[in-house]
Amino acid sequence: MDWVLGTIAVFCFAAGLNTIALLLCVAALITSVGTISLRMRARAQGALLDDGWVAPKLFTAIVLLSAVWCLAAQAGFIRL
């Protein structure tokens, strides 16, 4: 879900809809962090085998955090 929201945010940014793109990136970041926390909880309980998912999900979360920061600066919510 985070990739879908991130892709839609890119198209919104390309269309000049910076605030909507920012909101979509925030939603994607929340989804990504939620997925990471749920999978780590399941792994801690022994219900999920480690299949190498941690690095891609953390990379996605870092990219989304960077995108949120850049979009917030572009939209004028953060002064640089």
mmCIF file of the N, C-alpha and C atoms, coordinates in Angstrom:
data_MODEL
# 
_entry.id   MODEL 
# 
loop_
_atom_site.group_PDB 
_atom_site.id 
_atom_site.type_symbol 
_atom_site.label_atom_id 
_atom_site.label_alt_id 
_atom_site.label_comp_id 
_atom_site.label_asym_id 
_atom_site.label_entity_id 
_atom_site.label_seq_id 
_atom_site.pdbx_PDB_ins_code 
_atom_site.Cartn_x 
_atom_site.Cartn_y 
_atom_site.Cartn_z 
_atom_site.occupancy 
_atom_site.B_iso_or_equiv 
_atom_site.pdbx_formal_charge 
_atom_site.auth_seq_id 
_atom_site.auth_comp_id 
_atom_site.auth_asym_id 
_atom_site.auth_atom_id 
_atom_site.pdbx_PDB_model_num 
ATOM 1   N N  . MET A 1 1  ? 0.818  -1.194  0.000   1.00 0.00 ? 1  MET A N  1 
ATOM 2   C CA . MET A 1 1  ? 0.000  0.000   0.000   1.00 0.00 ? 1  MET A CA 1 
ATOM 3   C C  . MET A 1 1  ? 0.865  1.262   0.000   1.00 0.00 ? 1  MET A C  1 
ATOM 4   N N  . ASP A 1 2  ? 2.013  1.184   0.652   1.00 0.00 ? 2  ASP A N  1 
ATOM 5   C CA . ASP A 1 2  ? 2.863  2.365   0.703   1.00 0.00 ? 2  ASP A CA 1 
ATOM 6   C C  . ASP A 1 2  ? 3.406  2.725   -0.675  1.00 0.00 ? 2  ASP A C  1 
ATOM 7   N N  . TRP A 1 3  ? 3.687  1.719   -1.497  1.00 0.00 ? 3  TRP A N  1 
ATOM 8   C CA . TRP A 1 3  ? 4.173  2.009   -2.851  1.00 0.00 ? 3  TRP A CA 1 
ATOM 9   C C  . TRP A 1 3  ? 3.081  2.629   -3.705  1.00 0.00 ? 3  TRP A C  1 
ATOM 10  N N  . VAL A 1 4  ? 1.855  2.179   -3.524  1.00 0.00 ? 4  VAL A N  1 
ATOM 11  C CA . VAL A 1 4  ? 0.736  2.732   -4.295  1.00 0.00 ? 4  VAL A CA 1 
ATOM 12  C C  . VAL A 1 4  ? 0.521  4.201   -3.930  1.00 0.00 ? 4  VAL A C  1 
ATOM 13  N N  . LEU A 1 5  ? 0.484  4.493   -2.645  1.00 0.00 ? 5  LEU A N  1 
ATOM 14  C CA . LEU A 1 5  ? 0.298  5.873   -2.213  1.00 0.00 ? 5  LEU A CA 1 
ATOM 15  C C  . LEU A 1 5  ? 1.473  6.752   -2.629  1.00 0.00 ? 5  LEU A C  1 
ATOM 16  N N  . GLY A 1 6  ? 2.676  6.210   -2.554  1.00 0.00 ? 6  GLY A N  1 
ATOM 17  C CA . GLY A 1 6  ? 3.851  6.965   -2.981  1.00 0.00 ? 6  GLY A CA 1 
ATOM 18  C C  . GLY A 1 6  ? 3.826  7.275   -4.466  1.00 0.00 ? 6  GLY A C  1 
ATOM 19  N N  . THR A 1 7  ? 3.393  6.312   -5.271  1.00 0.00 ? 7  THR A N  1 
ATOM 20  C CA . THR A 1 7  ? 3.305  6.531   -6.718  1.00 0.00 ? 7  THR A CA 1 
ATOM 21  C C  . THR A 1 7  ? 2.251  7.572   -7.049  1.00 0.00 ? 7  THR A C  1 
ATOM 22  N N  . ILE A 1 8  ? 1.110  7.515   -6.392  1.00 0.00 ? 8  ILE A N  1 
ATOM 23  C CA . ILE A 1 8  ? 0.063  8.520   -6.611  1.00 0.00 ? 8  ILE A CA 1 
ATOM 24  C C  . ILE A 1 8  ? 0.576  9.895   -6.187  1.00 0.00 ? 8  ILE A C  1 
ATOM 25  N N  . ALA A 1 9  ? 1.349  9.944   -5.104  1.00 0.00 ? 9  ALA A N  1 
ATOM 26  C CA . ALA A 1 9  ? 1.908  11.221  -4.644  1.00 0.00 ? 9  ALA A CA 1 
ATOM 27  C C  . ALA A 1 9  ? 2.855  11.817  -5.671  1.00 0.00 ? 9  ALA A C  1 
ATOM 28  N N  . VAL A 1 10 ? 3.632  10.971  -6.337  1.00 0.00 ? 10 VAL A N  1 
ATOM 29  C CA . VAL A 1 10 ? 4.538  11.462  -7.377  1.00 0.00 ? 10 VAL A CA 1 
ATOM 30  C C  . VAL A 1 10 ? 3.754  12.103  -8.515  1.00 0.00 ? 10 VAL A C  1 
ATOM 31  N N  . PHE A 1 11 ? 2.670  11.471  -8.926  1.00 0.00 ? 11 PHE A N  1 
ATOM 32  C CA . PHE A 1 11 ? 1.853  12.036  -9.999  1.00 0.00 ? 11 PHE A CA 1 
ATOM 33  C C  . PHE A 1 11 ? 1.166  13.331  -9.556  1.00 0.00 ? 11 PHE A C  1 
ATOM 34  N N  . CYS A 1 12 ? 0.737  13.391  -8.305  1.00 0.00 ? 12 CYS A N  1 
ATOM 35  C CA . CYS A 1 12 ? 0.141  14.631  -7.799  1.00 0.00 ? 12 CYS A CA 1 
ATOM 36  C C  . CYS A 1 12 ? 1.179  15.748  -7.759  1.00 0.00 ? 12 CYS A C  1 
ATOM 37  N N  . PHE A 1 13 ? 2.410  15.421  -7.352  1.00 0.00 ? 13 PHE A N  1 
ATOM 38  C CA . PHE A 1 13 ? 3.468  16.423  -7.334  1.00 0.00 ? 13 PHE A CA 1 
ATOM 39  C C  . PHE A 1 13 ? 3.774  16.911  -8.753  1.00 0.00 ? 13 PHE A C  1 
ATOM 40  N N  . ALA A 1 14 ? 3.783  15.987  -9.698  1.00 0.00 ? 14 ALA A N  1 
ATOM 41  C CA . ALA A 1 14 ? 4.044  16.361  -11.091 1.00 0.00 ? 14 ALA A CA 1 
ATOM 42  C C  . ALA A 1 14 ? 2.941  17.254  -11.647 1.00 0.00 ? 14 ALA A C  1 
ATOM 43  N N  . ALA A 1 15 ? 1.738  17.091  -11.141 1.00 0.00 ? 15 ALA A N  1 
ATOM 44  C CA . ALA A 1 15 ? 0.609  17.906  -11.589 1.00 0.00 ? 15 ALA A CA 1 
ATOM 45  C C  . ALA A 1 15 ? 0.539  19.238  -10.844 1.00 0.00 ? 15 ALA A C  1 
ATOM 46  N N  . GLY A 1 16 ? 1.436  19.449  -9.878  1.00 0.00 ? 16 GLY A N  1 
ATOM 47  C CA . GLY A 1 16 ? 1.459  20.709  -9.148  1.00 0.00 ? 16 GLY A CA 1 
ATOM 48  C C  . GLY A 1 16 ? 0.613  20.719  -7.890  1.00 0.00 ? 16 GLY A C  1 
ATOM 49  N N  . LEU A 1 17 ? 0.154  19.570  -7.470  1.00 0.00 ? 17 LEU A N  1 
ATOM 50  C CA . LEU A 1 17 ? -0.682 19.469  -6.269  1.00 0.00 ? 17 LEU A CA 1 
ATOM 51  C C  . LEU A 1 17 ? 0.204  19.082  -5.079  1.00 0.00 ? 17 LEU A C  1 
ATOM 52  N N  . ASN A 1 18 ? 0.989  20.053  -4.606  1.00 0.00 ? 18 ASN A N  1 
ATOM 53  C CA . ASN A 1 18 ? 1.998  19.773  -3.584  1.00 0.00 ? 18 ASN A CA 1 
ATOM 54  C C  . ASN A 1 18 ? 1.398  19.338  -2.250  1.00 0.00 ? 18 ASN A C  1 
ATOM 55  N N  . THR A 1 19 ? 0.324  19.980  -1.829  1.00 0.00 ? 19 THR A N  1 
ATOM 56  C CA . THR A 1 19 ? -0.260 19.644  -0.526  1.00 0.00 ? 19 THR A CA 1 
ATOM 57  C C  . THR A 1 19 ? -0.862 18.248  -0.550  1.00 0.00 ? 19 THR A C  1 
ATOM 58  N N  . ILE A 1 20 ? -1.531 17.888  -1.630  1.00 0.00 ? 20 ILE A N  1 
ATOM 59  C CA . ILE A 1 20 ? -2.099 16.543  -1.737  1.00 0.00 ? 20 ILE A CA 1 
ATOM 60  C C  . ILE A 1 20 ? -0.983 15.506  -1.796  1.00 0.00 ? 20 ILE A C  1 
ATOM 61  N N  . ALA A 1 21 ? 0.084  15.822  -2.521  1.00 0.00 ? 21 ALA A N  1 
ATOM 62  C CA . ALA A 1 21 ? 1.226  14.907  -2.581  1.00 0.00 ? 21 ALA A CA 1 
ATOM 63  C C  . ALA A 1 21 ? 1.837  14.726  -1.198  1.00 0.00 ? 21 ALA A C  1 
ATOM 64  N N  . LEU A 1 22 ? 1.929  15.803  -0.434  1.00 0.00 ? 22 LEU A N  1 
ATOM 65  C CA . LEU A 1 22 ? 2.459  15.721  0.925   1.00 0.00 ? 22 LEU A CA 1 
ATOM 66  C C  . LEU A 1 22 ? 1.583  14.830  1.800   1.00 0.00 ? 22 LEU A C  1 
ATOM 67  N N  . LEU A 1 23 ? 0.285  15.009  1.730   1.00 0.00 ? 23 LEU A N  1 
ATOM 68  C CA . LEU A 1 23 ? -0.631 14.187  2.527   1.00 0.00 ? 23 LEU A CA 1 
ATOM 69  C C  . LEU A 1 23 ? -0.558 12.714  2.135   1.00 0.00 ? 23 LEU A C  1 
ATOM 70  N N  . LEU A 1 24 ? -0.430 12.448  0.846   1.00 0.00 ? 24 LEU A N  1 
ATOM 71  C CA . LEU A 1 24 ? -0.310 11.062  0.398   1.00 0.00 ? 24 LEU A CA 1 
ATOM 72  C C  . LEU A 1 24 ? 0.997  10.438  0.867   1.00 0.00 ? 24 LEU A C  1 
ATOM 73  N N  . CYS A 1 25 ? 2.070  11.215  0.857   1.00 0.00 ? 25 CYS A N  1 
ATOM 74  C CA . CYS A 1 25 ? 3.351  10.697  1.352   1.00 0.00 ? 25 CYS A CA 1 
ATOM 75  C C  . CYS A 1 25 ? 3.308  10.439  2.851   1.00 0.00 ? 25 CYS A C  1 
ATOM 76  N N  . VAL A 1 26 ? 2.636  11.284  3.592   1.00 0.00 ? 26 VAL A N  1 
ATOM 77  C CA . VAL A 1 26 ? 2.487  11.050  5.031   1.00 0.00 ? 26 VAL A CA 1 
ATOM 78  C C  . VAL A 1 26 ? 1.683  9.778   5.271   1.00 0.00 ? 26 VAL A C  1 
ATOM 79  N N  . ALA A 1 27 ? 0.610  9.594   4.507   1.00 0.00 ? 27 ALA A N  1 
ATOM 80  C CA . ALA A 1 27 ? -0.189 8.367   4.638   1.00 0.00 ? 27 ALA A CA 1 
ATOM 81  C C  . ALA A 1 27 ? 0.639  7.138   4.270   1.00 0.00 ? 27 ALA A C  1 
ATOM 82  N N  . ALA A 1 28 ? 1.456  7.248   3.234   1.00 0.00 ? 28 ALA A N  1 
ATOM 83  C CA . ALA A 1 28 ? 2.318  6.130   2.841   1.00 0.00 ? 28 ALA A CA 1 
ATOM 84  C C  . ALA A 1 28 ? 3.350  5.836   3.915   1.00 0.00 ? 28 ALA A C  1 
ATOM 85  N N  . LEU A 1 29 ? 3.896  6.871   4.538   1.00 0.00 ? 29 LEU A N  1 
ATOM 86  C CA . LEU A 1 29 ? 4.866  6.676   5.613   1.00 0.00 ? 29 LEU A CA 1 
ATOM 87  C C  . LEU A 1 29 ? 4.224  5.989   6.809   1.00 0.00 ? 29 LEU A C  1 
ATOM 88  N N  . ILE A 1 30 ? 3.033  6.403   7.168   1.00 0.00 ? 30 ILE A N  1 
ATOM 89  C CA . ILE A 1 30 ? 2.312  5.763   8.277   1.00 0.00 ? 30 ILE A CA 1 
ATOM 90  C C  . ILE A 1 30 ? 2.036  4.295   7.957   1.00 0.00 ? 30 ILE A C  1 
ATOM 91  N N  . THR A 1 31 ? 1.637  4.019   6.721   1.00 0.00 ? 31 THR A N  1 
ATOM 92  C CA . THR A 1 31 ? 1.384  2.645   6.305   1.00 0.00 ? 31 THR A CA 1 
ATOM 93  C C  . THR A 1 31 ? 2.656  1.810   6.370   1.00 0.00 ? 31 THR A C  1 
ATOM 94  N N  . SER A 1 32 ? 3.758  2.374   5.920   1.00 0.00 ? 32 SER A N  1 
ATOM 95  C CA . SER A 1 32 ? 5.028  1.653   5.932   1.00 0.00 ? 32 SER A CA 1 
ATOM 96  C C  . SER A 1 32 ? 5.484  1.346   7.355   1.00 0.00 ? 32 SER A C  1 
ATOM 97  N N  . VAL A 1 33 ? 5.402  2.329   8.224   1.00 0.00 ? 33 VAL A N  1 
ATOM 98  C CA . VAL A 1 33 ? 5.805  2.118   9.620   1.00 0.00 ? 33 VAL A CA 1 
ATOM 99  C C  . VAL A 1 33 ? 4.870  1.114   10.302  1.00 0.00 ? 33 VAL A C  1 
ATOM 100 N N  . GLY A 1 34 ? 3.591  1.186   9.986   1.00 0.00 ? 34 GLY A N  1 
ATOM 101 C CA . GLY A 1 34 ? 2.645  0.218   10.543  1.00 0.00 ? 34 GLY A CA 1 
ATOM 102 C C  . GLY A 1 34 ? 2.946  -1.198  10.094  1.00 0.00 ? 34 GLY A C  1 
ATOM 103 N N  . THR A 1 35 ? 3.296  -1.354  8.831   1.00 0.00 ? 35 THR A N  1 
ATOM 104 C CA . THR A 1 35 ? 3.650  -2.676  8.316   1.00 0.00 ? 35 THR A CA 1 
ATOM 105 C C  . THR A 1 35 ? 4.902  -3.212  8.997   1.00 0.00 ? 35 THR A C  1 
ATOM 106 N N  . ILE A 1 36 ? 5.896  -2.343  9.153   1.00 0.00 ? 36 ILE A N  1 
ATOM 107 C CA . ILE A 1 36 ? 7.134  -2.768  9.822   1.00 0.00 ? 36 ILE A CA 1 
ATOM 108 C C  . ILE A 1 36 ? 6.849  -3.199  11.252  1.00 0.00 ? 36 ILE A C  1 
ATOM 109 N N  . SER A 1 37 ? 6.064  -2.411  11.974  1.00 0.00 ? 37 SER A N  1 
ATOM 110 C CA . SER A 1 37 ? 5.802  -2.744  13.381  1.00 0.00 ? 37 SER A CA 1 
ATOM 111 C C  . SER A 1 37 ? 4.981  -4.023  13.517  1.00 0.00 ? 37 SER A C  1 
ATOM 112 N N  . LEU A 1 38 ? 4.002  -4.219  12.643  1.00 0.00 ? 38 LEU A N  1 
ATOM 113 C CA . LEU A 1 38 ? 3.202  -5.441  12.730  1.00 0.00 ? 38 LEU A CA 1 
ATOM 114 C C  . LEU A 1 38 ? 4.021  -6.676  12.388  1.00 0.00 ? 38 LEU A C  1 
ATOM 115 N N  . ARG A 1 39 ? 4.891  -6.564  11.385  1.00 0.00 ? 39 ARG A N  1 
ATOM 116 C CA . ARG A 1 39 ? 5.715  -7.722  11.009  1.00 0.00 ? 39 ARG A CA 1 
ATOM 117 C C  . ARG A 1 39 ? 6.765  -8.015  12.079  1.00 0.00 ? 39 ARG A C  1 
ATOM 118 N N  . MET A 1 40 ? 7.320  -6.971  12.700  1.00 0.00 ? 40 MET A N  1 
ATOM 119 C CA . MET A 1 40 ? 8.288  -7.215  13.765  1.00 0.00 ? 40 MET A CA 1 
ATOM 120 C C  . MET A 1 40 ? 7.614  -7.845  14.976  1.00 0.00 ? 40 MET A C  1 
ATOM 121 N N  . ARG A 1 41 ? 6.392  -7.439  15.262  1.00 0.00 ? 41 ARG A N  1 
ATOM 122 C CA . ARG A 1 41 ? 5.644  -8.035  16.377  1.00 0.00 ? 41 ARG A CA 1 
ATOM 123 C C  . ARG A 1 41 ? 5.354  -9.505  16.100  1.00 0.00 ? 41 ARG A C  1 
ATOM 124 N N  . ALA A 1 42 ? 4.927  -9.798  14.872  1.00 0.00 ? 42 ALA A N  1 
ATOM 125 C CA . ALA A 1 42 ? 4.647  -11.191 14.516  1.00 0.00 ? 42 ALA A CA 1 
ATOM 126 C C  . ALA A 1 42 ? 5.921  -12.034 14.557  1.00 0.00 ? 42 ALA A C  1 
ATOM 127 N N  . ARG A 1 43 ? 7.036  -11.446 14.112  1.00 0.00 ? 43 ARG A N  1 
ATOM 128 C CA . ARG A 1 43 ? 8.298  -12.185 14.148  1.00 0.00 ? 43 ARG A CA 1 
ATOM 129 C C  . ARG A 1 43 ? 8.748  -12.439 15.583  1.00 0.00 ? 43 ARG A C  1 
ATOM 130 N N  . ALA A 1 44 ? 8.521  -11.473 16.465  1.00 0.00 ? 44 ALA A N  1 
ATOM 131 C CA . ALA A 1 44 ? 8.898  -11.651 17.871  1.00 0.00 ? 44 ALA A CA 1 
ATOM 132 C C  . ALA A 1 44 ? 8.071  -12.741 18.536  1.00 0.00 ? 44 ALA A C  1 
ATOM 133 N N  . GLN A 1 45 ? 6.849  -12.914 18.079  1.00 0.00 ? 45 GLN A N  1 
ATOM 134 C CA . GLN A 1 45 ? 5.984  -13.950 18.643  1.00 0.00 ? 45 GLN A CA 1 
ATOM 135 C C  . GLN A 1 45 ? 6.209  -15.303 17.982  1.00 0.00 ? 45 GLN A C  1 
ATOM 136 N N  . GLY A 1 46 ? 7.088  -15.341 16.984  1.00 0.00 ? 46 GLY A N  1 
ATOM 137 C CA . GLY A 1 46 ? 7.396  -16.601 16.323  1.00 0.00 ? 46 GLY A CA 1 
ATOM 138 C C  . GLY A 1 46 ? 6.444  -16.990 15.219  1.00 0.00 ? 46 GLY A C  1 
ATOM 139 N N  . ALA A 1 47 ? 5.554  -16.095 14.849  1.00 0.00 ? 47 ALA A N  1 
ATOM 140 C CA . ALA A 1 47 ? 4.558  -16.423 13.831  1.00 0.00 ? 47 ALA A CA 1 
ATOM 141 C C  . ALA A 1 47 ? 5.038  -16.124 12.422  1.00 0.00 ? 47 ALA A C  1 
ATOM 142 N N  . LEU A 1 48 ? 6.186  -15.463 12.283  1.00 0.00 ? 48 LEU A N  1 
ATOM 143 C CA . LEU A 1 48 ? 6.653  -15.053 10.968  1.00 0.00 ? 48 LEU A CA 1 
ATOM 144 C C  . LEU A 1 48 ? 8.142  -15.360 10.853  1.00 0.00 ? 48 LEU A C  1 
ATOM 145 N N  . LEU A 1 49 ? 8.484  -16.077 9.802   1.00 0.00 ? 49 LEU A N  1 
ATOM 146 C CA . LEU A 1 49 ? 9.889  -16.377 9.570   1.00 0.00 ? 49 LEU A CA 1 
ATOM 147 C C  . LEU A 1 49 ? 10.575 -15.168 8.958   1.00 0.00 ? 49 LEU A C  1 
ATOM 148 N N  . ASP A 1 50 ? 11.855 -15.042 9.215   1.00 0.00 ? 50 ASP A N  1 
ATOM 149 C CA . ASP A 1 50 ? 12.631 -13.939 8.654   1.00 0.00 ? 50 ASP A CA 1 
ATOM 150 C C  . ASP A 1 50 ? 12.952 -14.263 7.199   1.00 0.00 ? 50 ASP A C  1 
ATOM 151 N N  . ASP A 1 51 ? 12.311 -13.553 6.285   1.00 0.00 ? 51 ASP A N  1 
ATOM 152 C CA . ASP A 1 51 ? 12.511 -13.814 4.863   1.00 0.00 ? 51 ASP A CA 1 
ATOM 153 C C  . ASP A 1 51 ? 13.200 -12.644 4.156   1.00 0.00 ? 51 ASP A C  1 
ATOM 154 N N  . GLY A 1 52 ? 13.946 -11.847 4.906   1.00 0.00 ? 52 GLY A N  1 
ATOM 155 C CA . GLY A 1 52 ? 14.704 -10.755 4.316   1.00 0.00 ? 52 GLY A CA 1 
ATOM 156 C C  . GLY A 1 52 ? 13.874 -9.542  3.952   1.00 0.00 ? 52 GLY A C  1 
ATOM 157 N N  . TRP A 1 53 ? 12.843 -9.271  4.695   1.00 0.00 ? 53 TRP A N  1 
ATOM 158 C CA . TRP A 1 53 ? 11.948 -8.159  4.374   1.00 0.00 ? 53 TRP A CA 1 
ATOM 159 C C  . TRP A 1 53 ? 12.351 -6.861  5.060   1.00 0.00 ? 53 TRP A C  1 
ATOM 160 N N  . VAL A 1 54 ? 13.228 -6.926  6.059   1.00 0.00 ? 54 VAL A N  1 
ATOM 161 C CA . VAL A 1 54 ? 13.522 -5.752  6.879   1.00 0.00 ? 54 VAL A CA 1 
ATOM 162 C C  . VAL A 1 54 ? 14.193 -4.640  6.071   1.00 0.00 ? 54 VAL A C  1 
ATOM 163 N N  . ALA A 1 55 ? 15.240 -4.963  5.340   1.00 0.00 ? 55 ALA A N  1 
ATOM 164 C CA . ALA A 1 55 ? 15.984 -3.935  4.611   1.00 0.00 ? 55 ALA A CA 1 
ATOM 165 C C  . ALA A 1 55 ? 15.133 -3.210  3.568   1.00 0.00 ? 55 ALA A C  1 
ATOM 166 N N  . PRO A 1 56 ? 14.343 -3.901  2.734   1.00 0.00 ? 56 PRO A N  1 
ATOM 167 C CA . PRO A 1 56 ? 13.516 -3.164  1.775   1.00 0.00 ? 56 PRO A CA 1 
ATOM 168 C C  . PRO A 1 56 ? 12.468 -2.271  2.437   1.00 0.00 ? 56 PRO A C  1 
ATOM 169 N N  . LYS A 1 57 ? 11.880 -2.742  3.517   1.00 0.00 ? 57 LYS A N  1 
ATOM 170 C CA . LYS A 1 57 ? 10.865 -1.930  4.189   1.00 0.00 ? 57 LYS A CA 1 
ATOM 171 C C  . LYS A 1 57 ? 11.481 -0.721  4.881   1.00 0.00 ? 57 LYS A C  1 
ATOM 172 N N  . LEU A 1 58 ? 12.644 -0.890  5.472   1.00 0.00 ? 58 LEU A N  1 
ATOM 173 C CA . LEU A 1 58 ? 13.310 0.253   6.093   1.00 0.00 ? 58 LEU A CA 1 
ATOM 174 C C  . LEU A 1 58 ? 13.762 1.256   5.031   1.00 0.00 ? 58 LEU A C  1 
ATOM 175 N N  . PHE A 1 59 ? 14.230 0.765   3.900   1.00 0.00 ? 59 PHE A N  1 
ATOM 176 C CA . PHE A 1 59 ? 14.603 1.652   2.801   1.00 0.00 ? 59 PHE A CA 1 
ATOM 177 C C  . PHE A 1 59 ? 13.386 2.445   2.323   1.00 0.00 ? 59 PHE A C  1 
ATOM 178 N N  . THR A 1 60 ? 12.251 1.781   2.186   1.00 0.00 ? 60 THR A N  1 
ATOM 179 C CA . THR A 1 60 ? 11.022 2.463   1.780   1.00 0.00 ? 60 THR A CA 1 
ATOM 180 C C  . THR A 1 60 ? 10.634 3.535   2.785   1.00 0.00 ? 60 THR A C  1 
ATOM 181 N N  . ALA A 1 61 ? 10.732 3.225   4.064   1.00 0.00 ? 61 ALA A N  1 
ATOM 182 C CA . ALA A 1 61 ? 10.389 4.203   5.095   1.00 0.00 ? 61 ALA A CA 1 
ATOM 183 C C  . ALA A 1 61 ? 11.331 5.404   5.054   1.00 0.00 ? 61 ALA A C  1 
ATOM 184 N N  . ILE A 1 62 ? 12.615 5.173   4.808   1.00 0.00 ? 62 ILE A N  1 
ATOM 185 C CA . ILE A 1 62 ? 13.576 6.283   4.743   1.00 0.00 ? 62 ILE A CA 1 
ATOM 186 C C  . ILE A 1 62 ? 13.296 7.153   3.521   1.00 0.00 ? 62 ILE A C  1 
ATOM 187 N N  . VAL A 1 63 ? 13.008 6.524   2.387   1.00 0.00 ? 63 VAL A N  1 
ATOM 188 C CA . VAL A 1 63 ? 12.690 7.284   1.178   1.00 0.00 ? 63 VAL A CA 1 
ATOM 189 C C  . VAL A 1 63 ? 11.419 8.101   1.379   1.00 0.00 ? 63 VAL A C  1 
ATOM 190 N N  . LEU A 1 64 ? 10.415 7.509   2.009   1.00 0.00 ? 64 LEU A N  1 
ATOM 191 C CA . LEU A 1 64 ? 9.170  8.240   2.253   1.00 0.00 ? 64 LEU A CA 1 
ATOM 192 C C  . LEU A 1 64 ? 9.378  9.383   3.240   1.00 0.00 ? 64 LEU A C  1 
ATOM 193 N N  . LEU A 1 65 ? 10.203 9.180   4.249   1.00 0.00 ? 65 LEU A N  1 
ATOM 194 C CA . LEU A 1 65 ? 10.500 10.259  5.192   1.00 0.00 ? 65 LEU A CA 1 
ATOM 195 C C  . LEU A 1 65 ? 11.201 11.411  4.480   1.00 0.00 ? 65 LEU A C  1 
ATOM 196 N N  . SER A 1 66 ? 12.127 11.091  3.601   1.00 0.00 ? 66 SER A N  1 
ATOM 197 C CA . SER A 1 66 ? 12.803 12.130  2.819   1.00 0.00 ? 66 SER A CA 1 
ATOM 198 C C  . SER A 1 66 ? 11.825 12.858  1.908   1.00 0.00 ? 66 SER A C  1 
ATOM 199 N N  . ALA A 1 67 ? 10.922 12.104  1.299   1.00 0.00 ? 67 ALA A N  1 
ATOM 200 C CA . ALA A 1 67 ? 9.927  12.720  0.416   1.00 0.00 ? 67 ALA A CA 1 
ATOM 201 C C  . ALA A 1 67 ? 8.996  13.638  1.194   1.00 0.00 ? 67 ALA A C  1 
ATOM 202 N N  . VAL A 1 68 ? 8.588  13.218  2.380   1.00 0.00 ? 68 VAL A N  1 
ATOM 203 C CA . VAL A 1 68 ? 7.721  14.066  3.208   1.00 0.00 ? 68 VAL A CA 1 
ATOM 204 C C  . VAL A 1 68 ? 8.445  15.359  3.570   1.00 0.00 ? 68 VAL A C  1 
ATOM 205 N N  . TRP A 1 69 ? 9.709  15.251  3.941   1.00 0.00 ? 69 TRP A N  1 
ATOM 206 C CA . TRP A 1 69 ? 10.491 16.440  4.299   1.00 0.00 ? 69 TRP A CA 1 
ATOM 207 C C  . TRP A 1 69 ? 10.599 17.392  3.107   1.00 0.00 ? 69 TRP A C  1 
ATOM 208 N N  . CYS A 1 70 ? 10.933 16.853  1.939   1.00 0.00 ? 70 CYS A N  1 
ATOM 209 C CA . CYS A 1 70 ? 11.084 17.696  0.743   1.00 0.00 ? 70 CYS A CA 1 
ATOM 210 C C  . CYS A 1 70 ? 9.767  18.320  0.310   1.00 0.00 ? 70 CYS A C  1 
ATOM 211 N N  . LEU A 1 71 ? 8.693  17.539  0.354   1.00 0.00 ? 71 LEU A N  1 
ATOM 212 C CA . LEU A 1 71 ? 7.384  18.076  -0.030  1.00 0.00 ? 71 LEU A CA 1 
ATOM 213 C C  . LEU A 1 71 ? 6.888  19.122  0.955   1.00 0.00 ? 71 LEU A C  1 
ATOM 214 N N  . ALA A 1 72 ? 7.177  18.921  2.236   1.00 0.00 ? 72 ALA A N  1 
ATOM 215 C CA . ALA A 1 72 ? 6.775  19.916  3.238   1.00 0.00 ? 72 ALA A CA 1 
ATOM 216 C C  . ALA A 1 72 ? 7.533  21.219  3.015   1.00 0.00 ? 72 ALA A C  1 
ATOM 217 N N  . ALA A 1 73 ? 8.807  21.127  2.647   1.00 0.00 ? 73 ALA A N  1 
ATOM 218 C CA . ALA A 1 73 ? 9.589  22.324  2.350   1.00 0.00 ? 73 ALA A CA 1 
ATOM 219 C C  . ALA A 1 73 ? 9.076  22.992  1.085   1.00 0.00 ? 73 ALA A C  1 
ATOM 220 N N  . GLN A 1 74 ? 8.737  22.188  0.079   1.00 0.00 ? 74 GLN A N  1 
ATOM 221 C CA . GLN A 1 74 ? 8.228  22.730  -1.188  1.00 0.00 ? 74 GLN A CA 1 
ATOM 222 C C  . GLN A 1 74 ? 6.869  23.420  -0.996  1.00 0.00 ? 74 GLN A C  1 
ATOM 223 N N  . ALA A 1 75 ? 6.039  22.835  -0.153  1.00 0.00 ? 75 ALA A N  1 
ATOM 224 C CA . ALA A 1 75 ? 4.710  23.404  0.095   1.00 0.00 ? 75 ALA A CA 1 
ATOM 225 C C  . ALA A 1 75 ? 4.753  24.596  1.047   1.00 0.00 ? 75 ALA A C  1 
ATOM 226 N N  . GLY A 1 76 ? 5.890  24.844  1.678   1.00 0.00 ? 76 GLY A N  1 
ATOM 227 C CA . GLY A 1 76 ? 6.027  25.993  2.551   1.00 0.00 ? 76 GLY A CA 1 
ATOM 228 C C  . GLY A 1 76 ? 5.743  25.723  4.016   1.00 0.00 ? 76 GLY A C  1 
ATOM 229 N N  . PHE A 1 77 ? 5.625  24.461  4.397   1.00 0.00 ? 77 PHE A N  1 
ATOM 230 C CA . PHE A 1 77 ? 5.367  24.128  5.794   1.00 0.00 ? 77 PHE A CA 1 
ATOM 231 C C  . PHE A 1 77 ? 6.632  24.151  6.634   1.00 0.00 ? 77 PHE A C  1 
ATOM 232 N N  . ILE A 1 78 ? 7.791  23.983  5.984   1.00 0.00 ? 78 ILE A N  1 
ATOM 233 C CA . ILE A 1 78 ? 9.081  23.980  6.663   1.00 0.00 ? 78 ILE A CA 1 
ATOM 234 C C  . ILE A 1 78 ? 9.952  25.033  6.006   1.00 0.00 ? 78 ILE A C  1 
ATOM 235 N N  . ARG A 1 79 ? 10.580 25.861  6.822   1.00 0.00 ? 79 ARG A N  1 
ATOM 236 C CA . ARG A 1 79 ? 11.519 26.850  6.285   1.00 0.00 ? 79 ARG A CA 1 
ATOM 237 C C  . ARG A 1 79 ? 12.923 26.266  6.317   1.00 0.00 ? 79 ARG A C  1 
ATOM 238 N N  . LEU A 1 80 ? 13.610 26.395  5.224   1.00 0.00 ? 80 LEU A N  1 
ATOM 239 C CA . LEU A 1 80 ? 14.992 25.879  5.179   1.00 0.00 ? 80 LEU A CA 1 
ATOM 240 C C  . LEU A 1 80 ? 15.967 27.017  5.336   1.00 0.00 ? 80 LEU A C  1 
# 
